[in-house]
Amino acid sequence: MNRKINGEEFAYDKTWSQIETLLKKVETRMNDIKIEILKKNTRMSMRDQLLRDYKGLEGVSNALRWTLGDVSMPVEEVLGLRR
């Protein structure tokens, strides 16, 4: 079933299993980035990019958790309104 919203087309064909798998991949990548940031030999410019990547993935993780119905993930946190 496809649906258009504001001119964009959405397929609605992802399974819960696919969403859960993506969340696991995102969390694994976040852990890899955290390890890289904590290494003493990581250059400052590289750390800055790693931190940006981490924060981006944190938003993805929050959105996927909300989508899956995580009761500890309020919409305010997904929108970045709660710190």
Helices and strands as residue ranges (DSSP letters): E 3-5, E 8-10, H 16-38, H 44-68, H 75-78
